[in-house]
Amino acid sequence: MTGAEGWSFLPFERNEDTAEHDITLERDEDGVQVEMTLPSFVAQGDELEQIALLVIRARERWRDLKGVGG
């Protein structure tokens, strides 16, 4: 993923009841996963990537502050 090398999208799932997208991101080096749910109107690739980058950065910052590397 551009801007977050070493992270990948796993296949999206759609919640049929709410029409929301359940999205999982995975860090290639160790399999750490981050999950997010987005409304159905967020569907463009560039929008999804920008939101994913924010979530990944927050996860990495949290890891760094926690100091455990996991």
Backbone as a printed PyTorch tensor [residue, N CA C, xyz], in Angstrom:
tensor([[[  0.8530,  -1.1720,   0.0000],
         [  0.0000,   0.0000,   0.0000],
         [  0.8980,   1.2340,   0.0000]],

        [[  0.6690,   2.1310,  -0.9340],
         [  1.4760,   3.3420,  -1.0350],
         [  1.3390,   4.1730,   0.2320]],

        [[  2.4730,   4.5260,   0.8310],
         [  2.4610,   5.3210,   2.0510],
         [  2.4630,   4.4820,   3.3130]],

        [[  2.2450,   3.1960,   3.1790],
         [  2.2550,   2.2810,   4.3270],
         [  2.8070,   0.9460,   3.8490]],

        [[  4.0460,   0.9930,   3.4190],
         [  4.6740,  -0.2270,   2.9090],
         [  4.6560,  -1.2890,   3.9960]],

        [[  4.3930,  -2.5060,   3.5830],
         [  4.3450,  -3.6120,   4.5250],
         [  2.9520,  -3.8740,   5.0750]],

        [[  1.9730,  -3.1150,   4.6330],
         [  0.5810,  -3.3290,   5.0280],
         [ -0.2320,  -3.6710,   3.7920]],

        [[ -1.2420,  -4.5090,   3.9760],
         [ -2.1000,  -4.9230,   2.8640],
         [ -3.5560,  -4.9640,   3.3040]],

        [[ -4.4450,  -4.7640,   2.3280],
         [ -5.8710,  -4.9810,   2.5590],
         [ -6.1500,  -6.4670,   2.4330]],

        [[ -6.9360,  -7.0130,   3.3370],
         [ -7.4840,  -8.3540,   3.1660],
         [ -8.8170,  -8.1840,   2.4300]],

        [[ -9.4030,  -9.2540,   1.9340],
         [-10.6810,  -9.1120,   1.2190],
         [-11.7460,  -8.4220,   2.0910]],

        [[-12.4620,  -7.4920,   1.4840],
         [-13.5100,  -6.7600,   2.1990],
         [-14.7040,  -7.6660,   2.4320]],

        [[-15.4180,  -7.3580,   3.5010],
         [-16.6810,  -8.0290,   3.7650],
         [-17.7540,  -6.9520,   3.8430]],

        [[-18.9520,  -7.3010,   3.4620],
         [-20.0530,  -6.3440,   3.5150],
         [-21.0840,  -6.8330,   4.5090]],

        [[-21.4450,  -5.9600,   5.4320],
         [-22.4930,  -6.2750,   6.3840],
         [-23.8290,  -6.0540,   5.6820]],

        [[-24.5410,  -7.1090,   5.4090],
         [-25.7990,  -7.0270,   4.6510],
         [-26.8790,  -6.2580,   5.4020]],

        [[-26.8350,  -6.2720,   6.7310],
         [-27.8510,  -5.5680,   7.5190],
         [-27.6840,  -4.0560,   7.4590]],

        [[-26.4370,  -3.5880,   7.4580],
         [-26.1740,  -2.1500,   7.5090],
         [-25.5850,  -1.5990,   6.2200]],

        [[-25.1650,  -2.4690,   5.3170],
         [-24.4870,  -2.1190,   4.0630],
         [-23.1100,  -1.5020,   4.3100]],

        [[-22.5820,  -1.6310,   5.5160],
         [-21.2500,  -1.1240,   5.8290],
         [-20.1840,  -2.0850,   5.3130]],

        [[-18.9880,  -1.5520,   5.1190],
         [-17.8360,  -2.3480,   4.7080],
         [-17.0150,  -2.6970,   5.9530]],

        [[-16.7580,  -3.9570,   6.1690],
         [-15.8450,  -4.4010,   7.2220],
         [-14.5090,  -4.6590,   6.5510]],

        [[-13.5030,  -3.8930,   6.9390],
         [-12.2140,  -3.9220,   6.2640],
         [-11.1340,  -4.3030,   7.2620]],

        [[-10.2730,  -5.2200,   6.8560],
         [ -9.1470,  -5.6320,   7.6840],
         [ -7.8630,  -5.3120,   6.9420]],

        [[ -6.9350,  -4.7060,   7.6760],
         [ -5.5920,  -4.4100,   7.1780],
         [ -4.6310,  -5.3310,   7.9010]],

        [[ -3.6130,  -5.8050,   7.2010],
         [ -2.6670,  -6.7340,   7.8150],
         [ -1.2410,  -6.2750,   7.5480]],

        [[ -0.4310,  -6.2960,   8.6210],
         [  0.9930,  -5.9790,   8.4970],
         [  1.7100,  -7.2530,   8.0760]],

        [[  2.3820,  -7.1790,   6.9290],
         [  2.9870,  -8.3570,   6.3090],
         [  4.0360,  -9.0330,   7.1800]],

        [[  4.8360,  -8.2590,   7.8930],
         [  5.9690,  -8.8360,   8.6250],
         [  5.5790,  -9.7620,   9.7600]],

        [[  4.4260,  -9.4890,  10.4050],
         [  4.0760, -10.3010,  11.5680],
         [  2.5960, -10.6720,  11.6540]],

        [[  1.8180, -10.2810,  10.6510],
         [  0.4120, -10.6730,  10.6270],
         [ -0.4980,  -9.8760,  11.5400]],

        [[  0.0050,  -8.7880,  12.1530],
         [ -0.8520,  -7.9460,  12.9830],
         [ -1.9790,  -7.4050,  12.1130]],

        [[ -3.1960,  -7.4440,  12.6540],
         [ -4.3480,  -6.9800,  11.8910],
         [ -5.0340,  -5.8090,  12.5870]],

        [[ -5.5780,  -4.9290,  11.7710],
         [ -6.3700,  -3.7990,  12.2370],
         [ -7.6890,  -3.8610,  11.4800]],

        [[ -8.7810,  -3.7370,  12.1950],
         [-10.0890,  -3.8020,  11.5640],
         [-10.7750,  -2.4480,  11.6470]],

        [[-11.5370,  -2.1250,  10.6150],
         [-12.3210,  -0.8930,  10.6210],
         [-13.6140,  -1.1480,   9.8690]],

        [[-14.6270,  -0.3970,  10.2360],
         [-15.9220,  -0.4800,   9.5710],
         [-16.2380,   0.8980,   9.0170]],

        [[-16.5890,   0.9310,   7.7340],
         [-16.8760,   2.1910,   7.0610],
         [-18.2720,   2.1490,   6.4620]],

        [[-18.9200,   3.3080,   6.3910],
         [-20.2500,   3.3460,   5.7820],
         [-20.1890,   3.0220,   4.3010]],

        [[-21.3040,   2.6110,   3.7550],
         [-21.3460,   2.1670,   2.3670],
         [-20.9660,   3.2550,   1.3740]],

        [[-21.1800,   4.5260,   1.7250],
         [-20.8640,   5.6020,   0.7820],
         [-19.3670,   5.8640,   0.6540]],

        [[-18.5530,   5.2710,   1.5240],
         [-17.1000,   5.3530,   1.3760],
         [-16.6830,   4.1300,   0.5780]],

        [[-16.5660,   4.2990,  -0.7360],
         [-16.3390,   3.1410,  -1.5900],
         [-15.2500,   3.3400,  -2.6340]],

        [[-14.7850,   4.5570,  -2.8170],
         [-13.7520,   4.8190,  -3.8130],
         [-12.3950,   4.3760,  -3.2860]],

        [[-11.5860,   3.8260,  -4.1690],
         [-10.2730,   3.3160,  -3.7670],
         [ -9.4110,   4.3480,  -3.0910]],

        [[ -9.3740,   5.5820,  -3.6050],
         [ -8.5220,   6.6090,  -3.0010],
         [ -9.0170,   7.0030,  -1.6150]],

        [[-10.3390,   7.0170,  -1.4130],
         [-10.8940,   7.3260,  -0.0930],
         [-10.5310,   6.2270,   0.9030]],

        [[-10.7050,   4.9910,   0.4880],
         [-10.3900,   3.8630,   1.3620],
         [ -8.9140,   3.8730,   1.7450]],

        [[ -8.0550,   4.1540,   0.7770],
         [ -6.6220,   4.1630,   1.0510],
         [ -6.2510,   5.2790,   2.0150]],

        [[ -6.8250,   6.4620,   1.8580],
         [ -6.5150,   7.5720,   2.7640],
         [ -6.9430,   7.2530,   4.1930]],

        [[ -8.1330,   6.6910,   4.3450],
         [ -8.6070,   6.3220,   5.6830],
         [ -7.7370,   5.2200,   6.2640]],

        [[ -7.3870,   4.2340,   5.4470],
         [ -6.5230,   3.1430,   5.9110],
         [ -5.1750,   3.6890,   6.3880]],

        [[ -4.6140,   4.6570,   5.6720],
         [ -3.3340,   5.2470,   6.0790],
         [ -3.4470,   5.9070,   7.4430]],

        [[ -4.5370,   6.6130,   7.6890],
         [ -4.7370,   7.2380,   8.9980],
         [ -4.8260,   6.1880,  10.1060]],

        [[ -5.5580,   5.1120,   9.8370],
         [ -5.7100,   4.0490,  10.8330],
         [ -4.3620,   3.3740,  11.0950]],

        [[ -3.5940,   3.1010,  10.0390],
         [ -2.2830,   2.4690,  10.2020],
         [ -1.3450,   3.3790,  10.9970]],

        [[ -1.3240,   4.6600,  10.6690],
         [ -0.4620,   5.5960,  11.4090],
         [ -0.8300,   5.6430,  12.8820]],

        [[ -2.1280,   5.6590,  13.1740],
         [ -2.5700,   5.6550,  14.5690],
         [ -2.1400,   4.3680,  15.2670]],

        [[ -2.2480,   3.2450,  14.5800],
         [ -1.8320,   1.9510,  15.1580],
         [ -0.3390,   1.9270,  15.4290]],

        [[  0.4440,   2.4380,  14.4840],
         [  1.9000,   2.4670,  14.6580],
         [  2.2930,   3.4070,  15.8080]],

        [[  1.6280,   4.5580,  15.8940],
         [  1.9150,   5.5000,  16.9820],
         [  1.5700,   4.8640,  18.3240]],

        [[  0.4370,   4.1890,  18.3910],
         [  0.0290,   3.5090,  19.6150],
         [  1.0720,   2.4720,  20.0190]],

        [[  1.5500,   1.7030,  19.0230],
         [  2.5750,   0.6900,  19.2940],
         [  3.8370,   1.3410,  19.8370]],

        [[  4.2590,   2.4330,  19.1990],
         [  5.4700,   3.1190,  19.6400],
         [  5.3250,   3.6800,  21.0480]],

        [[  4.1740,   4.2560,  21.3600],
         [  3.9370,   4.7900,  22.6940],
         [  3.8620,   3.6800,  23.7360]],

        [[  3.2950,   2.5700,  23.3500],
         [  3.1840,   1.4180,  24.2460],
         [  4.5560,   0.7950,  24.4800]],

        [[  5.4220,   0.8810,  23.4530],
         [  6.7890,   0.4200,  23.6050],
         [  6.9940,  -1.0760,  23.5780]],

        [[  6.0410,  -1.8020,  22.9890],
         [  6.1970,  -3.2630,  22.9720],
         [  6.4450,  -3.8010,  21.5840]],

        [[  6.2820,  -2.9880,  20.5700],
         [  6.5590,  -3.4450,  19.2140],
         [  5.5540,  -4.4220,  18.6490]],

        [[  4.3980,  -4.5800,  19.2600],
         [  3.4430,  -5.5520,  18.7600],
         [  2.1800,  -4.9900,  18.2980]]])
